[in-house]
Amino acid sequence: GENVEQHPSTLSVQEGDSAVIKCTYSDSASNYFPWYKQELGKGPQLIIDIRSNVGEKKDQRIAVTLNKTAKHFSLHITETQPEDSAVYFCAASNGAAGNKLTFGGGTRVLVKP
Amino acid sequence: GAVVSQHPSWVICKSGTSVKIECRSLDFQATTMFWYRQFPKQSLMLMATSNEGSKATYEQGVEKDKFLINHASLTLSTLTVTSAHPEDSSFYICSAGQAQGAADTQYFGPGTRLTVL
């Protein structure tokens, strides 16, 4: 089955700096890679996703890159703000195999004002 | 768009009772719904996959007789924790898949905090 590893597990950045979270996956058949932000006591919120036919996607301060050959994808947050503080999860799924998401272990991001 | 609701948001019950949690996709018809549980400071653990009109598929180690799943329509799935015990206390989260190309996009509900006394 799919295995997703996520690094780092914690990340502390100064407000205004950039944050980068990296994930690797094992199943080359995976074709969908979402990123979720989870605040304390809430459900995960989809913030950006990328599909295997695209190498990069950007939405305002957030961008995701995908390297299918190396089987890794990354989340980039620029100009971080205190409200970006949360736990971020990467995930991978294969649409042809039931769309089950396999999650990384999560990254706790703290943006210091 | 793509809103998923859960009810209740929290519940406290006595040991031995059953608790039902509802998951609804409010503005789309879900292809599939998934149920997860999450322990503090941990990642999400998939419990089961739920499709309308068919039996749920449970992950290894999840007791299907304890965690009953009913998927009555394309917008509603329910999880019933039967004969709940303190070790069932957890954060339960559902997600609903929206068909978008080769792989569905999954949207999560706000979660239900279950505390069993």
Chai-1 contact restraints between the chains, C-beta under 6 A:
chainA,res_idxA,chainB,res_idxB,connection_type,confidence,min_distance_angstrom,max_distance_angstrom,comment,restraint_id
A,N31,B,A102,contact,1.0,0.0,6.0,A-B,restraint_1
A,N31,B,A103,contact,1.0,0.0,6.0,A-B,restraint_2
A,Y32,B,A103,contact,1.0,0.0,6.0,A-B,restraint_3
A,K42,B,P110,contact,1.0,0.0,6.0,A-B,restraint_4
A,G43,B,I93,contact,1.0,0.0,6.0,A-B,restraint_5
A,G43,B,F108,contact,1.0,0.0,6.0,A-B,restraint_6
A,G43,B,G109,contact,1.0,0.0,6.0,A-B,restraint_7
A,G43,B,P110,contact,1.0,0.0,6.0,A-B,restraint_8
A,G43,B,G111,contact,1.0,0.0,6.0,A-B,restraint_9
A,P44,B,F108,contact,1.0,0.0,6.0,A-B,restraint_10
A,S93,B,A103,contact,1.0,0.0,6.0,A-B,restraint_11
A,G95,B,A102,contact,1.0,0.0,6.0,A-B,restraint_12
A,G95,B,A103,contact,1.0,0.0,6.0,A-B,restraint_13
A,N99,B,G97,contact,1.0,0.0,6.0,A-B,restraint_14
A,N99,B,A103,contact,1.0,0.0,6.0,A-B,restraint_15
A,N99,B,D104,contact,1.0,0.0,6.0,A-B,restraint_16
A,F103,B,S43,contact,1.0,0.0,6.0,A-B,restraint_17
A,F103,B,L44,contact,1.0,0.0,6.0,A-B,restraint_18
A,G105,B,S43,contact,1.0,0.0,6.0,A-B,restraint_19
A,G106,B,S43,contact,1.0,0.0,6.0,A-B,restraint_20
